[in-house]
Amino acid sequence: MATPRKSKADDGGTRRRLIEATAQIMYDDGYAAATSRQIAAKAGVKQALVYYYFPTMDDLFLEVLKVGADVALAQMRKALTADDPIRALWQINIDPRRTVLNTEFMALANHRKVIGAELKAYAERVRDIETAAVTMVMRASGIDLDAYPPVAIAMLIAQTARSLGNELAVGVTEGHEEFRALVERHLALLSNPSAAVRS
């Protein structure tokens, strides 16, 4: 009796290793270095297996993006229940590893529309979560949501954190300590606006 062929899902971890290898190469050397040959070598498999699991490189890049997005979205949703959700989101966004991979996907999206569409969908979900966290904190603190639109505050926090992450990724640190201290003071004010009167 012939042994049934394993499904692509039941592969002993090959698919996962290919995704992880791709993400690591993109992080270390950029998306242009993530060729099927390099990915296979890093994952310790034959090059043909890359195309067995992912018919095109776009399919593989999309899966790397989706896996990373699922992890990030789960972290962000968890941040909503943290004692200080805005600070938790700040910490997530300032992570240089996430910033580097996001930059690589942005560059890749310039050449591959399918990546751009997925990146847009992910960014919109992230924006919704960040805005929800800011709205929740500002409402609880009695801050005027018309005067300080939560989506704008969420963007300010996230984009500032990502900008710092971008600089850290290339070794720029001048002014970071002072800037972080300034951000910390303002994050505290979002959670406790009456402290502004006392300080």
N, CA, C and O of each residue as an XYZ file, in Angstrom:
796
protein
N       0.840     -1.183      0.000
C       0.000      0.000      0.000
C       0.883      1.243      0.000
O       1.839      1.333      0.771
N       0.561      2.194     -0.861
C       1.359      3.418     -0.977
C       1.115      4.326      0.219
O       0.002      4.416      0.736
N       2.179      4.998      0.647
C       2.054      5.960      1.748
C       1.450      7.250      1.209
O       1.940      7.794      0.219
N       0.392      7.746      1.849
C      -0.205      8.986      1.349
C       0.774     10.150      1.449
O       1.529     10.260      2.415
N       0.752     11.018      0.437
C       1.635     12.166      0.407
C       1.189     13.186      1.457
O      -0.004     13.444      1.617
N       2.153     13.760      2.165
C       1.826     14.778      3.171
C       1.270     16.017      2.495
O       1.705     16.390      1.406
N       0.311     16.648      3.144
C      -0.216     17.899      2.614
C       0.789     19.017      2.869
O       1.702     18.876      3.683
N       0.606     20.124      2.162
C       1.510     21.258      2.343
C       1.442     21.798      3.772
O       2.414     22.353      4.284
N       0.286     21.628      4.405
C       0.143     22.115      5.782
C       0.875     21.210      6.766
O       1.330     21.665      7.815
N       0.987     19.924      6.425
C       1.624     18.935      7.306
C       3.026     18.644      6.762
O       3.281     17.571      6.215
N       3.921     19.610      6.921
C       5.208     19.535      6.226
C       6.417     19.474      7.144
O       7.549     19.632      6.687
N       6.196     19.249      8.416
C       7.324     19.195      9.337
C       7.969     20.548      9.588
O       9.108     20.608     10.049
N       7.278     21.615      9.299
C       7.797     22.949      9.585
C       8.511     23.624      8.424
O       9.026     24.730      8.591
N       8.560     22.999      7.258
C       9.274     23.588      6.117
C       8.686     24.936      5.721
O       9.418     25.905      5.516
N       7.389     24.993      5.618
C       6.725     26.239      5.219
C       7.058     27.357      6.210
O       7.399     28.470      5.809
N       6.956     27.052      7.491
C       7.275     28.044      8.533
C       8.727     28.491      8.424
O       9.019     29.680      8.550
N       9.647     27.542      8.188
C      11.072     27.887      8.071
C      11.314     28.805      6.872
O      12.137     29.718      6.945
N      10.607     28.568      5.781
C      10.755     29.429      4.604
C      10.282     30.852      4.901
O      10.912     31.823      4.482
N       9.179     30.967      5.619
C       8.651     32.287      5.985
C       9.635     33.000      6.916
O       9.940     34.176      6.719
N      10.122     32.292      7.918
C      11.068     32.888      8.871
C      12.377     33.269      8.191
O      12.947     34.320      8.485
N      12.851     32.427      7.287
C      14.101     32.716      6.570
C      13.942     33.970      5.714
O      14.839     34.811      5.658
N      12.815     34.086      5.061
C      12.555     35.258      4.219
C      12.542     36.519      5.059
O      13.170     37.513      4.694
N      11.833     36.493      6.182
C      11.768     37.660      7.064
C      13.166     38.034      7.562
O      13.509     39.215      7.620
N      13.966     37.041      7.916
C      15.305     37.330      8.436
C      16.207     37.929      7.355
O      16.963     38.862      7.626
N      16.131     37.402      6.144
C      16.935     37.948      5.047
C      16.501     39.380      4.745
O      17.340     40.259      4.544
N      15.193     39.612      4.715
C      14.696     40.969      4.475
C      15.201     41.920      5.554
O      15.587     43.051      5.261
N      15.198     41.461      6.791
C      15.657     42.297      7.900
C      17.155     42.566      7.796
O      17.602     43.700      7.965
N      17.921     41.522      7.517
C      19.386     41.649      7.497
C      19.912     42.361      6.252
O      20.808     43.201      6.346
N      19.358     42.027      5.089
C      19.956     42.459      3.827
C      19.002     43.151      2.858
O      19.428     43.574      1.784
N      17.739     43.274      3.206
C      16.775     43.919      2.327
C      16.024     42.922      1.459
O      16.472     41.796      1.244
N      14.872     43.362      0.965
C      14.012     42.440      0.212
C      14.667     41.953     -1.072
O      14.395     40.836     -1.512
N      15.537     42.778     -1.694
C      16.170     42.371     -2.956
C      17.079     41.160     -2.762
O      17.329     40.411     -3.706
N      17.573     40.968     -1.539
C      18.444     39.821     -1.257
C      17.645     38.547     -1.012
O      18.212     37.455     -0.974
N      16.330     38.684     -0.846
C      15.486     37.515     -0.539
C      15.113     36.797     -1.833
O      13.976     36.872     -2.298
N      16.096     36.101     -2.403
C      15.870     35.297     -3.600
C      15.516     33.875     -3.172
O      15.777     33.476     -2.037
N      14.931     33.130     -4.076
C      14.554     31.752     -3.730
C      15.782     30.942     -3.319
O      15.695     30.103     -2.422
N      16.913     31.182     -3.958
C      18.145     30.458     -3.613
C      18.611     30.788     -2.199
O      18.940     29.894     -1.419
N      18.638     32.092     -1.875
C      19.086     32.507     -0.534
C      18.123     32.030      0.549
O      18.542     31.610      1.628
N      16.848     32.101      0.251
C      15.834     31.681      1.227
C      15.951     30.187      1.491
O      15.921     29.751      2.642
N      16.085     29.406      0.429
C      16.219     27.955      0.582
C      17.461     27.614      1.389
O      17.413     26.757      2.272
N      18.578     28.279      1.091
C      19.821     28.015      1.821
C      19.650     28.332      3.304
O      20.075     27.556      4.160
N      19.029     29.469      3.609
C      18.850     29.860      5.022
C      17.906     28.902      5.736
O      18.099     28.599      6.914
N      16.879     28.421      5.022
C      15.911     27.494      5.620
C      16.419     26.058      5.648
O      15.833     25.198      6.306
N      17.511     25.804      4.932
C      18.078     24.453      4.908
C      17.280     23.466      4.077
O      17.179     22.288      4.420
N      16.708     23.960      2.970
C      15.921     23.089      2.092
C      16.370     23.293      0.649
O      17.140     24.207      0.354
N      15.883     22.436     -0.246
C      16.187     22.590     -1.666
C      15.395     23.761     -2.230
O      14.281     24.043     -1.789
N      15.986     24.441     -3.214
C      15.370     25.635     -3.793
C      13.988     25.342     -4.376
O      13.096     26.188     -4.311
N      13.807     24.159     -4.939
C      12.512     23.816     -5.555
C      11.377     23.857     -4.537
O      10.227     24.092     -4.909
N      11.681     23.630     -3.258
C      10.636     23.643     -2.238
C      10.047     25.035     -2.023
O       8.896     25.170     -1.608
N      10.835     26.060     -2.304
C      10.295     27.420     -2.172
C       9.068     27.546     -3.067
O       8.030     28.056     -2.646
N       9.199     27.073     -4.316
C       8.099     27.196     -5.269
C       7.039     26.112     -5.104
O       5.934     26.234     -5.631
N       7.377     25.059     -4.375
C       6.356     24.056     -4.050
C       5.331     24.657     -3.084
O       4.124     24.467     -3.232
N       5.845     25.385     -2.096
C       4.966     25.983     -1.088
C       4.414     27.342     -1.509
O       3.319     27.728     -1.100
N       5.170     28.057     -2.319
C       4.777     29.400     -2.752
C       5.013     29.511     -4.254
O       6.154     29.672     -4.688
N       3.945     29.428     -5.057
C       4.108     29.415     -6.517
C       4.893     30.603     -7.081
O       5.586     30.475     -8.091
N       4.777     31.766     -6.414
C       5.544     32.939     -6.849
C       6.210     33.564     -5.624
O       5.825     33.297     -4.486
N       7.214     34.399     -5.880
C       7.853     35.101     -4.779
C       6.861     36.075     -4.128
O       6.929     36.308     -2.921
N       5.945     36.644     -4.913
C       4.916     37.506     -4.321
C       4.085     36.747     -3.294
O       3.726     37.296     -2.252
N       3.778     35.473     -3.591
C       3.021     34.658     -2.638
C       3.787     34.507     -1.328
O       3.208     34.576     -0.244
N       5.093     34.301     -1.446
C       5.930     34.156     -0.250
C       6.010     35.479      0.511
O       5.834     35.501      1.729
N       6.273     36.576     -0.192
C       6.338     37.879      0.482
C       5.009     38.223      1.161
O       4.992     38.756      2.270
N       3.906     37.915      0.491
C       2.593     38.168      1.088
C       2.404     37.376      2.371
O       1.861     37.884      3.352
N       2.856     36.130      2.355
C       2.708     35.300      3.558
C       3.569     35.825      4.695
O       3.138     35.823      5.848
N       4.776     36.274      4.387
C       5.640     36.872      5.419
C       4.950     38.103      6.004
O       4.937     38.297      7.219
N       4.381     38.926      5.136
C       3.670     40.120      5.593
C       2.476     39.746      6.458
O       2.270     40.342      7.515
N       1.689     38.770      6.027
C       0.482     38.369      6.774
C       0.832     37.773      8.132
O       0.183     38.082      9.131
N       1.850     36.926      8.174
C       2.251     36.320      9.448
C       2.715     37.406     10.419
O       2.316     37.414     11.584
N       3.555     38.317      9.939
C       4.022     39.414     10.782
C       2.883     40.318     11.211
O       2.840     40.779     12.352
N       1.956     40.571     10.288
C       0.811     41.436     10.601
C      -0.081     40.797     11.651
O      -0.566     41.483     12.551
N      -0.301     39.500     11.549
C      -1.138     38.809     12.537
C      -0.535     38.921     13.935
O      -1.253     39.151     14.909
N       0.776     38.759     14.031
C       1.460     38.877     15.331
C       1.337     40.301     15.858
O       1.007     40.517     17.024
N       1.608     41.279     14.977
C       1.552     42.683     15.399
C       0.142     43.088     15.810
O      -0.037     43.787     16.808
N      -0.853     42.656     15.051
C      -2.239     42.998     15.384
C      -2.652     42.380     16.714
O      -3.366     43.008     17.496
N      -2.208     41.159     16.974
C      -2.509     40.521     18.259
C      -1.877     41.304     19.404
O      -2.501     41.494     20.448
N      -0.634     41.760     19.211
C       0.033     42.571     20.245
C      -0.719     43.873     20.467
O      -0.890     44.318     21.602
N      -1.165     44.478     19.382
C      -1.877     45.756     19.513
C      -3.229     45.583     20.186
O      -3.636     46.413     21.000
N      -3.924     44.503     19.846
C      -5.216     44.257     20.517
C      -5.003     44.018     22.010
O      -5.802     44.448     22.842
N      -3.919     43.331     22.331
C      -3.593     43.093     23.745
C      -3.297     44.422     24.446
O      -3.631     44.607     25.616
N      -2.668     45.338     23.715
C      -2.344     46.646     24.295
C      -3.599     47.396     24.720
O      -3.546     48.215     25.637
N      -4.718     47.129     24.071
C      -5.970     47.799     24.425
C      -6.397     47.489     25.856
O      -7.096     48.287     26.481
N      -5.984     46.344     26.375
C      -6.371     45.956     27.736
C      -5.259     46.223     28.752
O      -5.394     45.883     29.927
N      -4.171     46.825     28.303
C      -3.065     47.139     29.219
C      -3.476     48.256     30.170
O      -4.427     48.990     29.901
N      -2.757     48.382     31.282
C      -3.026     49.470     32.228
C      -2.874     50.832     31.555
O      -3.626     51.765     31.838
N      -1.887     50.932     30.655
C      -1.638     52.176     29.924
C      -1.551     51.834     28.437
O      -0.457     51.645     27.905
N      -2.713     51.752     27.758
C      -2.725     51.291     26.368
C      -1.911     52.157     25.414
O      -1.303     51.639     24.477
N      -1.894     53.453     25.638
C      -1.153     54.321     24.716
C       0.346     54.079     24.845
O       1.056     54.026     23.841
N       0.823     53.934     26.062
C       2.252     53.647     26.269
C       2.605     52.280     25.688
O       3.687     52.104     25.128
N       1.707     51.323     25.817
C       1.941     49.985     25.249
C       2.058     50.070     23.726
O       2.914     49.412     23.134
N       1.203     50.878     23.087
C       1.279     51.050     21.634
C       2.556     51.780     21.232
O       3.156     51.474     20.201
N       2.968     52.744     22.050
C       4.234     53.449     21.798
C       5.379     52.440     21.772
O       6.213     52.467     20.867
N       5.418     51.553     22.759
C       6.486     50.553     22.840
C       6.479     49.613     21.635
O       7.539     49.252     21.124
N       5.309     49.224     21.188
C       5.208     48.350     20.011
C       5.748     49.071     18.780
O       6.506     48.490     18.004
N       5.363     50.324     18.598
C       5.738     51.069     17.396
C       7.201     51.481     17.352
O       7.746     51.714     16.273
N       7.838     51.572     18.506
C       9.224     52.047     18.524
C      10.226     50.911     18.267
O      11.423     51.158     18.121
N       9.739     49.685     18.213
C      10.602     48.516     18.007
C      11.317     48.609     16.655
O      10.658     48.569     15.616
N      12.655     48.733     16.644
C      13.379     48.896     15.380
C      13.217     47.704     14.426
O      13.240     47.888     13.209
N      13.055     46.509     14.949
C      12.903     45.348     14.061
C      11.631     45.490     13.214
O      11.648     45.238     12.009
N      10.551     45.889     13.845
C       9.299     46.073     13.105
C       9.448     47.192     12.083
O       8.943     47.088     10.965
N      10.146     48.265     12.467
C      10.335     49.397     11.571
C      11.131     48.990     10.341
O      10.788     49.381      9.225
N      12.188     48.211     10.531
C      13.028     47.787      9.406
C      12.207     46.955      8.425
O      12.236     47.206      7.221
N      11.477     45.969      8.935
C      10.679     45.122      8.037
C       9.580     45.919      7.346
O       9.295     45.693      6.170
N       8.964     46.847      8.066
C       7.930     47.675      7.462
C       8.512     48.510      6.325
O       7.882     48.661      5.278
N       9.712     49.053      6.527
C      10.374     49.831      5.482
C      10.647     48.968      4.257
O      10.475     49.418      3.124
N      11.071     47.737      4.481
C      11.322     46.826      3.357
C      10.034     46.528      2.596
O      10.031     46.481      1.366
N       8.946     46.326      3.327
C       7.673     46.063      2.655
C       7.168     47.300      1.910
O       6.558     47.177      0.848
N       7.417     48.489      2.462
C       7.037     49.717      1.757
C       7.807     49.823      0.440
O       7.237     50.170     -0.595
N       9.104     49.522      0.487
C       9.911     49.564     -0.736
C       9.428     48.510     -1.735
O       9.338     48.776     -2.934
N       9.126     47.338     -1.242
C       8.632     46.252     -2.101
C       7.294     46.630     -2.726
O       7.029     46.294     -3.881
N       6.454     47.326     -1.970
C       5.136     47.731     -2.463
C       5.242     48.701     -3.636
O       4.322     48.800     -4.447
N       6.364     49.415     -3.727
C       6.562     50.318     -4.858
C       6.660     49.561     -6.179
O       6.416     50.127     -7.245
N       7.018     48.283     -6.105
C       7.226     47.477     -7.312
C       6.168     46.394     -7.494
O       6.016     45.855     -8.590
N       5.441     46.074     -6.433
C       4.461     44.993     -6.492
C       3.143     45.463     -5.894
O       3.021     45.626     -4.680
N       2.161     45.679     -6.756
C       0.869     46.235     -6.316
C       0.171     45.345     -5.294
O      -0.491     45.849     -4.386
N       0.310     44.030     -5.430
C      -0.365     43.105     -4.512
C       0.164     43.289     -3.089
O      -0.591     43.157     -2.126
N       1.445     43.589     -2.954
C       2.034     43.846     -1.634
C       1.485     45.165     -1.088
O       1.144     45.267      0.090
N       1.404     46.170     -1.958
C       0.877     47.466     -1.543
C      -0.554     47.370     -1.037
O      -0.911     48.006     -0.045
N      -1.376     46.572     -1.720
C      -2.774     46.412     -1.306
C      -2.860     45.748      0.067
O      -3.664     46.159      0.904
N      -2.047     44.738      0.301
C      -2.058     44.049      1.601
C      -1.511     44.958      2.696
O      -2.028     44.974      3.813
N      -0.473     45.706      2.376
C       0.120     46.629      3.343
C      -0.892     47.710      3.736
O      -0.974     48.092      4.904
N      -1.651     48.194      2.772
C      -2.695     49.193      3.038
C      -3.757     48.629      3.975
O      -4.156     49.288      4.935
N      -4.212     47.411      3.695
C      -5.237     46.785      4.540
C      -4.730     46.615      5.968
O      -5.463     46.863      6.926
N      -3.479     46.194      6.106
C      -2.874     46.022      7.425
C      -2.766     47.377      8.140
O      -3.117     47.492      9.314
N      -2.282     48.389      7.431
C      -2.102     49.715      8.033
C      -3.440     50.292      8.510
O      -3.500     50.959      9.543
N      -4.495     50.036      7.762
C      -5.817     50.528      8.167
C      -6.309     49.830      9.433
O      -6.929     50.463     10.287
N      -6.037     48.531      9.558
C      -6.425     47.828     10.794
C      -5.629     48.356     11.977
O      -6.174     48.547     13.065
N      -4.330     48.593     11.761
C      -3.481     49.141     12.822
C      -4.001     50.511     13.250
O      -4.117     50.790     14.443
N      -4.311     51.358     12.278
C      -4.809     52.708     12.583
C      -6.090     52.634     13.405
O      -6.272     53.425     14.331
N      -6.979     51.700     13.085
C      -8.227     51.540     13.837
C      -7.949     51.180     15.294
O      -8.570     51.729     16.203
N      -7.010     50.252     15.513
C      -6.686     49.825     16.876
C      -6.043     50.965     17.651
O      -6.406     51.226     18.798
N      -5.083     51.649     17.018
C      -4.419     52.765     17.692
C      -5.412     53.870     18.041
O      -5.357     54.444     19.128
N      -6.309     54.158     17.121
C      -7.313     55.200     17.375
C      -8.257     54.788     18.499
O      -8.641     55.616     19.325
N      -8.630     53.510     18.530
C      -9.501     53.014     19.599
C      -8.832     53.170     20.958
O      -9.471     53.576     21.929
N      -7.541     52.845     21.022
C      -6.814     52.958     22.294
C      -6.757     54.416     22.761
O      -7.000     54.711     23.931
N      -6.435     55.314     21.843
C      -6.337     56.729     22.197
C      -7.711     57.279     22.595
O      -7.826     58.026     23.566
N      -8.740     56.909     21.849
C     -10.104     57.363     22.165
C     -10.501     56.936     23.566
O     -11.044     57.729     24.335
N     -10.227     55.682     23.894
C     -10.590     55.130     25.196
C      -9.915     55.919     26.325
O     -10.562     56.289     27.305
N      -8.614     56.170     26.176
C      -7.865     56.872     27.222
C      -8.316     58.328     27.313
O      -8.522     58.847     28.410
N      -8.469     58.983     26.177
C      -8.857     60.399     26.197
C     -10.266     60.588     26.745
O     -10.530     61.532     27.490
N     -11.160     59.691     26.375
C     -12.534     59.784     26.885
C     -12.543     59.600     28.409
O     -13.215     60.337     29.130
N     -11.787     58.607     28.882
C     -11.718     58.348     30.329
C     -11.088     59.516     31.078
O     -11.386     59.744     32.250
N     -10.209     60.259     30.390
C      -9.530     61.394     31.021
C     -10.301     62.696     30.854
O      -9.882     63.732     31.370
N     -11.430     62.657     30.135
C     -12.248     63.851     29.959
C     -11.675     64.853     28.963
O     -12.003     66.038     29.023
N     -10.834     64.398     28.059
C     -10.238     65.294     27.063
C     -11.243     65.512     25.927
O     -11.923     64.578     25.502
N     -11.325     66.727     25.453
C     -12.243     67.103     24.375
C     -11.815     66.425     23.069
O     -10.779     66.764     22.498
N     -12.621     65.465     22.603
C     -12.273     64.693     21.415
C     -12.422     65.496     20.129
O     -11.836     65.140     19.107
N     -13.201     66.576     20.168
C     -13.311     67.437     18.990
C     -12.074     68.322     18.851
O     -11.572     68.542     17.749
N     -11.601     68.815     19.969
C     -10.416     69.678     19.948
C      -9.147     68.867     19.654
O      -8.224     69.352     19.001
N      -9.122     67.633     20.144
C      -7.961     66.759     19.958
C      -8.447     65.441     19.339
O      -8.665     64.470     20.063
N      -8.618     65.395     18.021
C      -9.152     64.187     17.385
C      -8.280     62.960     17.683
O      -7.080     62.975     17.411
N      -8.870     61.917     18.230
C      -8.084     60.729     18.593
C      -7.273     60.140     17.435
O      -6.159     59.661     17.648
N      -7.816     60.169     16.217
C      -7.063     59.607     15.094
C      -5.789     60.412     14.848
O      -4.754     59.841     14.502
N      -5.855     61.734     15.023
C      -4.668     62.570     14.833
C      -3.643     62.322     15.935
O      -2.442     62.263     15.670
N      -4.119     62.176     17.169
C      -3.217     61.891     18.294
C      -2.587     60.513     18.103
O      -1.393     60.336     18.345
N      -3.383     59.541     17.671
C      -2.863     58.188     17.418
C      -1.781     58.221     16.348
O      -0.741     57.577     16.487
N      -2.031     58.976     15.280
C      -1.038     59.083     14.213
C       0.235     59.752     14.720
O       1.339     59.315     14.397
N       0.086     60.792     15.501
C       1.243     61.508     16.046
C       2.106     60.572     16.893
O       3.330     60.561     16.762
N       1.469     59.798     17.752
C       2.203     58.862     18.614
C       2.884     57.776     17.779
O       4.078     57.521     17.939
N       2.121     57.140     16.889
C       2.659     56.020     16.115
C       3.739     56.472     15.148
O       4.789     55.836     15.053
N       3.497     57.563     14.428
C       4.472     58.009     13.427
C       5.757     58.499     14.090
O       6.850     58.290     13.564
N       5.624     59.146     15.235
C       6.803     59.594     15.970
C       7.624     58.394     16.436
O       8.848     58.379     16.304
N       6.941     57.396     16.978
C       7.639     56.192     17.446
C       8.340     55.500     16.286
O       9.489     55.078     16.417
N       7.654     55.378     15.148
C       8.256     54.707     13.984
C       9.448     55.484     13.447
O      10.433     54.894     13.002
N       9.356     56.809     13.490
C      10.469     57.637     13.037
C      11.700     57.401     13.908
O      12.817     57.292     13.403
N      11.485     57.325     15.219
C      12.586     57.019     16.132
C      13.141     55.632     15.833
O      14.356     55.430     15.823
N      12.240     54.672     15.589
C      12.672     53.316     15.248
C      13.507     53.295     13.983
O      14.498     52.570     13.904
N      13.111     54.094     12.978
C      13.892     54.185     11.738
C      15.290     54.711     12.012
O      16.275     54.196     11.482
N      15.369     55.737     12.841
C      16.684     56.294     13.159
C      17.535     55.299     13.938
O      18.724     55.143     13.663
N      16.925     54.627     14.906
C      17.665     53.628     15.679
C      18.198     52.520     14.775
O      19.295     52.007     14.996
N      17.428     52.157     13.767
C      17.819     51.074     12.866
C      19.098     51.394     12.111
O      19.831     50.486     11.717
N      19.374     52.685     11.905
C      20.605     53.060     11.203
C      21.633     53.680     12.151
O      22.662     54.193     11.712
N      21.347     53.630     13.446
C      22.331     54.064     14.437
C      22.280     55.526     14.830
O      23.184     56.006     15.513
N      21.242     56.255     14.417
C      21.117     57.661     14.805
C      20.435     57.721     16.169
O      19.331     57.205     16.343
N      21.102     58.355     17.135
C      20.534     58.435     18.484
C      20.545     59.853     19.060
O      19.994     60.073     20.139
N      21.154     60.813     18.372
C      21.239     62.178     18.901
C      19.845     62.751     19.135
O      19.002     62.757     18.238
N      19.622     63.226     20.339
C      18.349     63.823     20.710
C      17.296     62.820     21.153
O      16.227     63.217     21.618
N      17.574     61.537     21.020
C      16.566     60.525     21.355
C      16.220     60.523     22.840
O      15.051     60.404     23.206
N      17.219     60.653     23.681
C      16.954     60.611     25.129
C      16.024     61.755     25.535
O      15.063     61.556     26.278
N      16.322     62.942     25.039
C      15.495     64.111     25.361
C      14.095     63.973     24.757
O      13.095     64.327     25.382
N      14.050     63.452     23.533
C      12.762     63.300     22.871
C      11.897     62.269     23.587
O      10.696     62.476     23.762
N      12.499     61.168     23.997
C      11.750     60.141     24.734
C      11.193     60.710     26.040
O      10.052     60.437     26.413
N      12.020     61.509     26.731
C      11.565     62.108     27.993
C      10.364     63.032     27.739
O       9.405     63.040     28.511
N      10.428     63.804     26.655
C       9.317     64.676     26.293
C       8.057     63.867     25.991
O       6.966     64.207     26.449
N       8.217     62.798     25.218
C       7.078     61.942     24.877
C       6.499     61.314     26.141
O       5.280     61.266     26.305
N       7.356     60.836     27.029
C       6.892     60.211     28.274
C       6.031     61.182     29.080
O       4.997     60.797     29.625
N       6.460     62.441     29.153
C       5.678     63.440     29.892
C       4.308     63.638     29.243
O       3.301     63.745     29.943
N       4.268     63.687     27.924
C       2.994     63.911     27.235
C       2.092     62.680     27.263
O       0.868     62.802     27.310
N       2.694     61.508     27.233
C       1.879     60.293     27.362
C       1.225     60.251     28.733
O       0.068     59.851     28.869
N       1.969     60.664     29.743
C       1.414     60.703     31.101
C       0.255     61.695     31.177
O      -0.731     61.444     31.869
N       0.369     62.818     30.472
C      -0.693     63.827     30.481
C      -1.963     63.323     29.797
O      -3.069     63.703     30.184
N      -1.809     62.471     28.783
C      -2.993     61.912     28.125
C      -3.808     61.068     29.102
O      -5.038     61.063     29.064
N      -3.096     60.352     29.978
C      -3.777     59.492     30.947
C      -4.264     60.274     32.159
O      -5.215     59.863     32.825
N      -3.608     61.412     32.449
C      -3.955     62.181     33.641
C      -3.824     63.671     33.337
O      -2.860     64.301     33.772
N      -4.778     64.247     32.598
C      -4.655     65.647     32.192
C      -4.613     66.629     33.362
O      -4.081     67.729     33.211
N      -5.156     66.265     34.518
C      -5.124     67.174     35.671
C      -3.696     67.386     36.163
O      -3.421     68.352     36.875
N      -2.775     66.473     35.780
C      -1.381     66.629     36.170
C      -0.774     67.865     35.498
O       0.184     68.440     36.016
N      -1.319     68.272     34.358
C      -0.811     69.446     33.642
C      -1.013     70.697     34.481
O      -0.203     71.623     34.435
N      -2.098     70.722     35.249
C      -2.384     71.874     36.100
C      -1.389     71.929     37.247
O      -0.955     73.011     37.643
N      -1.020     70.759     37.790
C      -0.125     70.705     38.945
C       1.327     70.954     38.560
O       2.108     71.434     39.382
N       1.716     70.622     37.269
C       3.128     70.720     36.923
C       3.513     72.099     36.427
O       4.675     72.334     36.097
